[in-house]
Amino acid sequence: KLARLKAEEEVKKRERVCEEGKKLEQRYTTLLNVEGTQENLVWLMIEKLLKF
């Protein structure tokens, strides 16, 4: 029974780590998208200035 409890704890721990990893990945992806968007906006502004 003790082994089963330890195994269940290990599963919960791994699930928690997996969830934290997913959240971190989502934040990183969001950050990349935001930075990419800002970079695109800068290039659009430069293009407009050059055409002006």
mmCIF file of the N, C-alpha and C atoms, coordinates in Angstrom:
data_MODEL
# 
_entry.id   MODEL 
# 
loop_
_atom_site.group_PDB 
_atom_site.id 
_atom_site.type_symbol 
_atom_site.label_atom_id 
_atom_site.label_alt_id 
_atom_site.label_comp_id 
_atom_site.label_asym_id 
_atom_site.label_entity_id 
_atom_site.label_seq_id 
_atom_site.pdbx_PDB_ins_code 
_atom_site.Cartn_x 
_atom_site.Cartn_y 
_atom_site.Cartn_z 
_atom_site.occupancy 
_atom_site.B_iso_or_equiv 
_atom_site.pdbx_formal_charge 
_atom_site.auth_seq_id 
_atom_site.auth_comp_id 
_atom_site.auth_asym_id 
_atom_site.auth_atom_id 
_atom_site.pdbx_PDB_model_num 
ATOM 1   N N  . LYS A 1 1  ? 0.826  -1.205 0.000   1.00 0.00 ? 1  LYS A N  1 
ATOM 2   C CA . LYS A 1 1  ? 0.000  0.000  0.000   1.00 0.00 ? 1  LYS A CA 1 
ATOM 3   C C  . LYS A 1 1  ? 0.868  1.266  0.000   1.00 0.00 ? 1  LYS A C  1 
ATOM 4   N N  . LEU A 1 2  ? 1.952  1.245  0.749   1.00 0.00 ? 2  LEU A N  1 
ATOM 5   C CA . LEU A 1 2  ? 2.848  2.395  0.803   1.00 0.00 ? 2  LEU A CA 1 
ATOM 6   C C  . LEU A 1 2  ? 3.450  2.676  -0.570  1.00 0.00 ? 2  LEU A C  1 
ATOM 7   N N  . ALA A 1 3  ? 3.808  1.614  -1.271  1.00 0.00 ? 3  ALA A N  1 
ATOM 8   C CA . ALA A 1 3  ? 4.380  1.774  -2.615  1.00 0.00 ? 3  ALA A CA 1 
ATOM 9   C C  . ALA A 1 3  ? 3.369  2.428  -3.548  1.00 0.00 ? 3  ALA A C  1 
ATOM 10  N N  . ARG A 1 4  ? 2.109  2.044  -3.405  1.00 0.00 ? 4  ARG A N  1 
ATOM 11  C CA . ARG A 1 4  ? 1.058  2.628  -4.250  1.00 0.00 ? 4  ARG A CA 1 
ATOM 12  C C  . ARG A 1 4  ? 0.906  4.123  -3.966  1.00 0.00 ? 4  ARG A C  1 
ATOM 13  N N  . LEU A 1 5  ? 0.920  4.488  -2.694  1.00 0.00 ? 5  LEU A N  1 
ATOM 14  C CA . LEU A 1 5  ? 0.817  5.900  -2.323  1.00 0.00 ? 5  LEU A CA 1 
ATOM 15  C C  . LEU A 1 5  ? 1.985  6.698  -2.887  1.00 0.00 ? 5  LEU A C  1 
ATOM 16  N N  . LYS A 1 6  ? 3.186  6.131  -2.793  1.00 0.00 ? 6  LYS A N  1 
ATOM 17  C CA . LYS A 1 6  ? 4.362  6.820  -3.330  1.00 0.00 ? 6  LYS A CA 1 
ATOM 18  C C  . LYS A 1 6  ? 4.250  6.963  -4.839  1.00 0.00 ? 6  LYS A C  1 
ATOM 19  N N  . ALA A 1 7  ? 3.751  5.915  -5.492  1.00 0.00 ? 7  ALA A N  1 
ATOM 20  C CA . ALA A 1 7  ? 3.582  5.968  -6.948  1.00 0.00 ? 7  ALA A CA 1 
ATOM 21  C C  . ALA A 1 7  ? 2.561  7.035  -7.325  1.00 0.00 ? 7  ALA A C  1 
ATOM 22  N N  . GLU A 1 8  ? 1.463  7.120  -6.575  1.00 0.00 ? 8  GLU A N  1 
ATOM 23  C CA . GLU A 1 8  ? 0.442  8.136  -6.846  1.00 0.00 ? 8  GLU A CA 1 
ATOM 24  C C  . GLU A 1 8  ? 1.004  9.541  -6.640  1.00 0.00 ? 8  GLU A C  1 
ATOM 25  N N  . GLU A 1 9  ? 1.800  9.711  -5.596  1.00 0.00 ? 9  GLU A N  1 
ATOM 26  C CA . GLU A 1 9  ? 2.435  11.010 -5.350  1.00 0.00 ? 9  GLU A CA 1 
ATOM 27  C C  . GLU A 1 9  ? 3.356  11.380 -6.504  1.00 0.00 ? 9  GLU A C  1 
ATOM 28  N N  . GLU A 1 10 ? 4.103  10.397 -6.991  1.00 0.00 ? 10 GLU A N  1 
ATOM 29  C CA . GLU A 1 10 ? 5.025  10.642 -8.101  1.00 0.00 ? 10 GLU A CA 1 
ATOM 30  C C  . GLU A 1 10 ? 4.259  11.044 -9.359  1.00 0.00 ? 10 GLU A C  1 
ATOM 31  N N  . VAL A 1 11 ? 3.140  10.380 -9.613  1.00 0.00 ? 11 VAL A N  1 
ATOM 32  C CA . VAL A 1 11 ? 2.315  10.713 -10.782 1.00 0.00 ? 11 VAL A CA 1 
ATOM 33  C C  . VAL A 1 11 ? 1.798  12.144 -10.659 1.00 0.00 ? 11 VAL A C  1 
ATOM 34  N N  . LYS A 1 12 ? 1.293  12.503 -9.480  1.00 0.00 ? 12 LYS A N  1 
ATOM 35  C CA . LYS A 1 12 ? 0.791  13.864 -9.262  1.00 0.00 ? 12 LYS A CA 1 
ATOM 36  C C  . LYS A 1 12 ? 1.901  14.887 -9.449  1.00 0.00 ? 12 LYS A C  1 
ATOM 37  N N  . LYS A 1 13 ? 3.085  14.567 -8.932  1.00 0.00 ? 13 LYS A N  1 
ATOM 38  C CA . LYS A 1 13 ? 4.227  15.470 -9.058  1.00 0.00 ? 13 LYS A CA 1 
ATOM 39  C C  . LYS A 1 13 ? 4.579  15.669 -10.533 1.00 0.00 ? 13 LYS A C  1 
ATOM 40  N N  . ARG A 1 14 ? 4.617  14.579 -11.284 1.00 0.00 ? 14 ARG A N  1 
ATOM 41  C CA . ARG A 1 14 ? 4.944  14.678 -12.714 1.00 0.00 ? 14 ARG A CA 1 
ATOM 42  C C  . ARG A 1 14 ? 3.874  15.449 -13.478 1.00 0.00 ? 14 ARG A C  1 
ATOM 43  N N  . GLU A 1 15 ? 2.607  15.250 -13.115 1.00 0.00 ? 15 GLU A N  1 
ATOM 44  C CA . GLU A 1 15 ? 1.521  15.993 -13.763 1.00 0.00 ? 15 GLU A CA 1 
ATOM 45  C C  . GLU A 1 15 ? 1.664  17.489 -13.488 1.00 0.00 ? 15 GLU A C  1 
ATOM 46  N N  . ARG A 1 16 ? 2.024  17.835 -12.243 1.00 0.00 ? 16 ARG A N  1 
ATOM 47  C CA . ARG A 1 16 ? 2.213  19.232 -11.872 1.00 0.00 ? 16 ARG A CA 1 
ATOM 48  C C  . ARG A 1 16 ? 3.358  19.852 -12.673 1.00 0.00 ? 16 ARG A C  1 
ATOM 49  N N  . VAL A 1 17 ? 4.460  19.124 -12.770 1.00 0.00 ? 17 VAL A N  1 
ATOM 50  C CA . VAL A 1 17 ? 5.614  19.613 -13.523 1.00 0.00 ? 17 VAL A CA 1 
ATOM 51  C C  . VAL A 1 17 ? 5.241  19.790 -14.988 1.00 0.00 ? 17 VAL A C  1 
ATOM 52  N N  . CYS A 1 18 ? 4.478  18.847 -15.525 1.00 0.00 ? 18 CYS A N  1 
ATOM 53  C CA . CYS A 1 18 ? 4.040  18.919 -16.920 1.00 0.00 ? 18 CYS A CA 1 
ATOM 54  C C  . CYS A 1 18 ? 3.160  20.149 -17.139 1.00 0.00 ? 18 CYS A C  1 
ATOM 55  N N  . GLU A 1 19 ? 2.228  20.402 -16.234 1.00 0.00 ? 19 GLU A N  1 
ATOM 56  C CA . GLU A 1 19 ? 1.350  21.569 -16.347 1.00 0.00 ? 19 GLU A CA 1 
ATOM 57  C C  . GLU A 1 19 ? 2.153  22.866 -16.276 1.00 0.00 ? 19 GLU A C  1 
ATOM 58  N N  . GLU A 1 20 ? 3.117  22.913 -15.359 1.00 0.00 ? 20 GLU A N  1 
ATOM 59  C CA . GLU A 1 20 ? 3.956  24.109 -15.240 1.00 0.00 ? 20 GLU A CA 1 
ATOM 60  C C  . GLU A 1 20 ? 4.749  24.325 -16.520 1.00 0.00 ? 20 GLU A C  1 
ATOM 61  N N  . GLY A 1 21 ? 5.230  23.234 -17.112 1.00 0.00 ? 21 GLY A N  1 
ATOM 62  C CA . GLY A 1 21 ? 5.960  23.322 -18.376 1.00 0.00 ? 21 GLY A CA 1 
ATOM 63  C C  . GLY A 1 21 ? 5.084  23.853 -19.491 1.00 0.00 ? 21 GLY A C  1 
ATOM 64  N N  . LYS A 1 22 ? 3.837  23.393 -19.528 1.00 0.00 ? 22 LYS A N  1 
ATOM 65  C CA . LYS A 1 22 ? 2.905  23.866 -20.560 1.00 0.00 ? 22 LYS A CA 1 
ATOM 66  C C  . LYS A 1 22 ? 2.629  25.360 -20.398 1.00 0.00 ? 22 LYS A C  1 
ATOM 67  N N  . LYS A 1 23 ? 2.442  25.803 -19.154 1.00 0.00 ? 23 LYS A N  1 
ATOM 68  C CA . LYS A 1 23 ? 2.193  27.228 -18.897 1.00 0.00 ? 23 LYS A CA 1 
ATOM 69  C C  . LYS A 1 23 ? 3.396  28.066 -19.315 1.00 0.00 ? 23 LYS A C  1 
ATOM 70  N N  . LEU A 1 24 ? 4.592  27.574 -18.985 1.00 0.00 ? 24 LEU A N  1 
ATOM 71  C CA . LEU A 1 24 ? 5.814  28.284 -19.346 1.00 0.00 ? 24 LEU A CA 1 
ATOM 72  C C  . LEU A 1 24 ? 5.947  28.383 -20.863 1.00 0.00 ? 24 LEU A C  1 
ATOM 73  N N  . GLU A 1 25 ? 5.664  27.273 -21.542 1.00 0.00 ? 25 GLU A N  1 
ATOM 74  C CA . GLU A 1 25 ? 5.736  27.260 -23.009 1.00 0.00 ? 25 GLU A CA 1 
ATOM 75  C C  . GLU A 1 25 ? 4.746  28.257 -23.603 1.00 0.00 ? 25 GLU A C  1 
ATOM 76  N N  . GLN A 1 26 ? 3.538  28.317 -23.033 1.00 0.00 ? 26 GLN A N  1 
ATOM 77  C CA . GLN A 1 26 ? 2.516  29.243 -23.518 1.00 0.00 ? 26 GLN A CA 1 
ATOM 78  C C  . GLN A 1 26 ? 2.963  30.690 -23.337 1.00 0.00 ? 26 GLN A C  1 
ATOM 79  N N  . ARG A 1 27 ? 3.552  30.991 -22.164 1.00 0.00 ? 27 ARG A N  1 
ATOM 80  C CA . ARG A 1 27 ? 4.046  32.354 -21.921 1.00 0.00 ? 27 ARG A CA 1 
ATOM 81  C C  . ARG A 1 27 ? 5.150  32.715 -22.903 1.00 0.00 ? 27 ARG A C  1 
ATOM 82  N N  . TYR A 1 28 ? 6.046  31.768 -23.153 1.00 0.00 ? 28 TYR A N  1 
ATOM 83  C CA . TYR A 1 28 ? 7.159  32.006 -24.073 1.00 0.00 ? 28 TYR A CA 1 
ATOM 84  C C  . TYR A 1 28 ? 6.635  32.257 -25.483 1.00 0.00 ? 28 TYR A C  1 
ATOM 85  N N  . THR A 1 29 ? 5.674  31.428 -25.912 1.00 0.00 ? 29 THR A N  1 
ATOM 86  C CA . THR A 1 29 ? 5.082  31.586 -27.244 1.00 0.00 ? 29 THR A CA 1 
ATOM 87  C C  . THR A 1 29 ? 4.390  32.938 -27.357 1.00 0.00 ? 29 THR A C  1 
ATOM 88  N N  . THR A 1 30 ? 3.644  33.317 -26.328 1.00 0.00 ? 30 THR A N  1 
ATOM 89  C CA . THR A 1 30 ? 2.963  34.615 -26.320 1.00 0.00 ? 30 THR A CA 1 
ATOM 90  C C  . THR A 1 30 ? 3.975  35.743 -26.410 1.00 0.00 ? 30 THR A C  1 
ATOM 91  N N  . LEU A 1 31 ? 5.052  35.627 -25.646 1.00 0.00 ? 31 LEU A N  1 
ATOM 92  C CA . LEU A 1 31 ? 6.097  36.653 -25.666 1.00 0.00 ? 31 LEU A CA 1 
ATOM 93  C C  . LEU A 1 31 ? 6.713  36.765 -27.054 1.00 0.00 ? 31 LEU A C  1 
ATOM 94  N N  . LEU A 1 32 ? 6.994  35.627 -27.676 1.00 0.00 ? 32 LEU A N  1 
ATOM 95  C CA . LEU A 1 32 ? 7.556  35.645 -29.032 1.00 0.00 ? 32 LEU A CA 1 
ATOM 96  C C  . LEU A 1 32 ? 6.594  36.317 -30.003 1.00 0.00 ? 32 LEU A C  1 
ATOM 97  N N  . ASN A 1 33 ? 5.311  35.993 -29.875 1.00 0.00 ? 33 ASN A N  1 
ATOM 98  C CA . ASN A 1 33 ? 4.315  36.591 -30.766 1.00 0.00 ? 33 ASN A CA 1 
ATOM 99  C C  . ASN A 1 33 ? 4.244  38.099 -30.574 1.00 0.00 ? 33 ASN A C  1 
ATOM 100 N N  . VAL A 1 34 ? 4.298  38.552 -29.328 1.00 0.00 ? 34 VAL A N  1 
ATOM 101 C CA . VAL A 1 34 ? 4.239  39.986 -29.042 1.00 0.00 ? 34 VAL A CA 1 
ATOM 102 C C  . VAL A 1 34 ? 5.470  40.674 -29.612 1.00 0.00 ? 34 VAL A C  1 
ATOM 103 N N  . GLU A 1 35 ? 6.645  40.085 -29.377 1.00 0.00 ? 35 GLU A N  1 
ATOM 104 C CA . GLU A 1 35 ? 7.871  40.687 -29.893 1.00 0.00 ? 35 GLU A CA 1 
ATOM 105 C C  . GLU A 1 35 ? 7.852  40.704 -31.412 1.00 0.00 ? 35 GLU A C  1 
ATOM 106 N N  . GLY A 1 36 ? 7.379  39.615 -32.014 1.00 0.00 ? 36 GLY A N  1 
ATOM 107 C CA . GLY A 1 36 ? 7.288  39.554 -33.471 1.00 0.00 ? 36 GLY A CA 1 
ATOM 108 C C  . GLY A 1 36 ? 6.350  40.615 -34.002 1.00 0.00 ? 36 GLY A C  1 
ATOM 109 N N  . THR A 1 37 ? 5.244  40.831 -33.310 1.00 0.00 ? 37 THR A N  1 
ATOM 110 C CA . THR A 1 37 ? 4.274  41.841 -33.720 1.00 0.00 ? 37 THR A CA 1 
ATOM 111 C C  . THR A 1 37 ? 4.889  43.232 -33.624 1.00 0.00 ? 37 THR A C  1 
ATOM 112 N N  . GLN A 1 38 ? 5.608  43.489 -32.542 1.00 0.00 ? 38 GLN A N  1 
ATOM 113 C CA . GLN A 1 38 ? 6.256  44.798 -32.382 1.00 0.00 ? 38 GLN A CA 1 
ATOM 114 C C  . GLN A 1 38 ? 7.280  45.021 -33.483 1.00 0.00 ? 38 GLN A C  1 
ATOM 115 N N  . GLU A 1 39 ? 8.040  43.975 -33.798 1.00 0.00 ? 39 GLU A N  1 
ATOM 116 C CA . GLU A 1 39 ? 9.042  44.096 -34.861 1.00 0.00 ? 39 GLU A CA 1 
ATOM 117 C C  . GLU A 1 39 ? 8.363  44.369 -36.197 1.00 0.00 ? 39 GLU A C  1 
ATOM 118 N N  . ASN A 1 40 ? 7.261  43.682 -36.464 1.00 0.00 ? 40 ASN A N  1 
ATOM 119 C CA . ASN A 1 40 ? 6.524  43.909 -37.710 1.00 0.00 ? 40 ASN A CA 1 
ATOM 120 C C  . ASN A 1 40 ? 6.001  45.337 -37.783 1.00 0.00 ? 40 ASN A C  1 
ATOM 121 N N  . LEU A 1 41 ? 5.509  45.851 -36.662 1.00 0.00 ? 41 LEU A N  1 
ATOM 122 C CA . LEU A 1 41 ? 5.005  47.229 -36.643 1.00 0.00 ? 41 LEU A CA 1 
ATOM 123 C C  . LEU A 1 41 ? 6.116  48.224 -36.942 1.00 0.00 ? 41 LEU A C  1 
ATOM 124 N N  . VAL A 1 42 ? 7.294  47.978 -36.392 1.00 0.00 ? 42 VAL A N  1 
ATOM 125 C CA . VAL A 1 42 ? 8.430  48.871 -36.655 1.00 0.00 ? 42 VAL A CA 1 
ATOM 126 C C  . VAL A 1 42 ? 8.749  48.869 -38.143 1.00 0.00 ? 42 VAL A C  1 
ATOM 127 N N  . TRP A 1 43 ? 8.785  47.681 -38.759 1.00 0.00 ? 43 TRP A N  1 
ATOM 128 C CA . TRP A 1 43 ? 9.092  47.603 -40.193 1.00 0.00 ? 43 TRP A CA 1 
ATOM 129 C C  . TRP A 1 43 ? 8.015  48.273 -41.034 1.00 0.00 ? 43 TRP A C  1 
ATOM 130 N N  . LEU A 1 44 ? 6.757  48.128 -40.633 1.00 0.00 ? 44 LEU A N  1 
ATOM 131 C CA . LEU A 1 44 ? 5.671  48.798 -41.359 1.00 0.00 ? 44 LEU A CA 1 
ATOM 132 C C  . LEU A 1 44 ? 5.824  50.316 -41.274 1.00 0.00 ? 44 LEU A C  1 
ATOM 133 N N  . MET A 1 45 ? 6.197  50.811 -40.095 1.00 0.00 ? 45 MET A N  1 
ATOM 134 C CA . MET A 1 45 ? 6.396  52.253 -39.930 1.00 0.00 ? 45 MET A CA 1 
ATOM 135 C C  . MET A 1 45 ? 7.559  52.736 -40.790 1.00 0.00 ? 45 MET A C  1 
ATOM 136 N N  . ILE A 1 46 ? 8.635  51.968 -40.828 1.00 0.00 ? 46 ILE A N  1 
ATOM 137 C CA . ILE A 1 46 ? 9.796  52.339 -41.651 1.00 0.00 ? 46 ILE A CA 1 
ATOM 138 C C  . ILE A 1 46 ? 9.399  52.384 -43.123 1.00 0.00 ? 46 ILE A C  1 
ATOM 139 N N  . GLU A 1 47 ? 8.654  51.375 -43.567 1.00 0.00 ? 47 GLU A N  1 
ATOM 140 C CA . GLU A 1 47 ? 8.204  51.349 -44.971 1.00 0.00 ? 47 GLU A CA 1 
ATOM 141 C C  . GLU A 1 47 ? 7.363  52.580 -45.291 1.00 0.00 ? 47 GLU A C  1 
ATOM 142 N N  . LYS A 1 48 ? 6.451  52.929 -44.395 1.00 0.00 ? 48 LYS A N  1 
ATOM 143 C CA . LYS A 1 48 ? 5.591  54.092 -44.632 1.00 0.00 ? 48 LYS A CA 1 
ATOM 144 C C  . LYS A 1 48 ? 6.412  55.376 -44.673 1.00 0.00 ? 48 LYS A C  1 
ATOM 145 N N  . LEU A 1 49 ? 7.390  55.483 -43.785 1.00 0.00 ? 49 LEU A N  1 
ATOM 146 C CA . LEU A 1 49 ? 8.242  56.675 -43.773 1.00 0.00 ? 49 LEU A CA 1 
ATOM 147 C C  . LEU A 1 49 ? 9.053  56.774 -45.058 1.00 0.00 ? 49 LEU A C  1 
ATOM 148 N N  . LEU A 1 50 ? 9.541  55.649 -45.546 1.00 0.00 ? 50 LEU A N  1 
ATOM 149 C CA . LEU A 1 50 ? 10.339 55.659 -46.773 1.00 0.00 ? 50 LEU A CA 1 
ATOM 150 C C  . LEU A 1 50 ? 9.485  56.045 -47.981 1.00 0.00 ? 50 LEU A C  1 
ATOM 151 N N  . LYS A 1 51 ? 8.225  55.635 -47.964 1.00 0.00 ? 51 LYS A N  1 
ATOM 152 C CA . LYS A 1 51 ? 7.323  55.970 -49.077 1.00 0.00 ? 51 LYS A CA 1 
ATOM 153 C C  . LYS A 1 51 ? 6.892  57.422 -49.000 1.00 0.00 ? 51 LYS A C  1 
ATOM 154 N N  . PHE A 1 52 ? 6.890  57.981 -47.802 1.00 0.00 ? 52 PHE A N  1 
ATOM 155 C CA . PHE A 1 52 ? 6.464  59.360 -47.596 1.00 0.00 ? 52 PHE A CA 1 
ATOM 156 C C  . PHE A 1 52 ? 7.538  60.270 -48.126 1.00 0.00 ? 52 PHE A C  1 
# 
